[in-house]
């Protein structure tokens, strides 16, 4: 089973990188979006290309909070990223079943999980409502 980080390039030159501290999603011509694992605050990077090896959050390109003028861009990037995560999770469920996913999550301590899925969903909906 390929993980989210190994999915590589998808349509329209979109890439994602997943670490223990968060996820970075980039799309050619649109820059990049970073989501910290422990708080829902989408940050933008003008530079989309990442250095070849990143081990710490400090190695990411310069990140900034989205201003009102950035709402459409950040919403598009966030929507693309969330669709990719959902597609991956549906692939895992179809290939391995719910018991597989539950067994993997049961191994993790709650402190390592970051934001619970329900809170991510709520934050995502709130963000998208604000941006429309």
C-alpha positions in Angstrom: 0.0 0.0 0.0 1.5 3.3 -1.0 1.3 6.0 1.6 0.2 9.6 1.0 3.8 10.8 0.7 4.6 8.2 -2.0 1.7 9.1 -4.3 4.0 11.6 -6.0 2.9 13.8 -8.8 -0.8 14.0 -9.7 -2.6 15.9 -12.4 -1.5 19.4 -13.2 1.9 19.0 -11.4 0.6 18.9 -7.9 2.8 17.4 -5.2 2.5 16.8 -1.5 5.0 16.0 1.3 3.9 14.6 4.6 6.0 14.7 7.8 5.3 14.1 11.5 4.9 17.9 12.0 2.5 18.6 9.0 1.8 18.4 5.3 2.9 20.7 2.4 1.0 20.8 -0.8 2.1 22.5 -3.9 0.7 23.2 -7.3 2.7 24.6 -10.2 1.8 28.3 -10.6 0.0 28.5 -7.3 2.8 28.2 -4.8 2.5 26.0 -1.7 0.3 25.5 1.3 1.5 24.1 4.7 -0.8 22.7 7.4 0.7 22.1 10.8 -0.3 18.8 12.3 -1.3 20.3 15.6 -3.3 23.4 14.6 -5.5 24.3 11.7 -3.9 27.4 10.3 -3.2 27.2 6.5 0.0 29.0 5.7 1.2 30.0 2.2 4.6 29.7 0.6 5.3 31.7 -2.6 8.0 29.2 -3.4 6.4 25.9 -4.4 9.6 23.7 -4.8 10.8 22.2 -1.6 14.4 21.4 -0.7 15.2 17.7 -1.3 15.4 16.7 2.3 13.3 18.3 5.1 13.5 17.0 8.7 12.3 20.0 10.6 9.6 22.6 10.2 12.4 25.3 10.2 13.6 23.9 6.9 10.4 24.8 5.0 10.4 27.8 2.7 9.2 31.1 4.2 5.5 30.7 5.2 2.9 33.5 5.7 -0.6 33.8 6.9 -3.2 34.3 4.2 -4.6 37.8 3.8 -7.9 38.6 2.2 -6.3 38.8 -1.2 -5.1 35.2 -0.8 -8.4 33.6 0.1 -9.2 32.2 -3.4 -5.7 30.8 -3.8 -5.5 29.2 -0.4 -9.0 27.8 -0.7 -8.1 26.2 -4.0 -4.9 24.7 -2.6 -6.6 23.5 0.6 -9.5 22.0 -1.4 -7.0 20.1 -3.6 -5.1 18.8 -0.6 -8.2 17.7 1.2 -9.5 15.9 -1.9 -6.2 14.1 -2.2 -6.2 13.0 1.5 -9.8 11.8 1.1 -9.0 9.9 -2.1 -6.0 8.2 -0.3 -8.2 7.2 2.7 -10.9 5.8 0.4 -8.2 3.8 -1.4 -7.0 2.4 1.9 -10.5 1.5 3.0 -11.3 -0.2 -0.3 -8.0 -2.1 -0.4 -7.6 -3.0 3.2 -10.9 -2.5 5.0 -12.0 -0.5 8.0 -10.4 -3.0 10.5 -7.0 -2.4 8.9 -7.3 1.4 9.4 -8.7 1.1 12.9 -5.8 -1.3 13.9 -3.2 1.2 12.6 -4.7 4.1 14.4 -5.1 2.1 17.7 -1.3 1.7 17.8 -0.8 5.5 18.1 -1.0 7.3 21.3 -3.6 10.1 21.4 -0.9 12.7 21.8 0.6 11.7 18.4 -2.6 11.9 16.5 -2.8 15.7 16.4 -6.2 17.2 15.7 -9.0 14.6 15.8 -10.7 14.2 12.4 -13.9 15.8 13.6 -12.0 19.0 14.5 -10.2 19.0 11.2 -13.6 18.7 9.4 -15.0 21.6 11.5 -12.0 23.8 10.8 -12.1 23.0 7.1 -15.8 23.9 6.8 -15.3 27.1 8.8 -12.4 28.1 6.6 -14.2 27.4 3.4 -17.3 29.3 4.6 -15.1 32.4 5.4 -13.5 32.2 2.0 -16.7 32.3 -0.1 
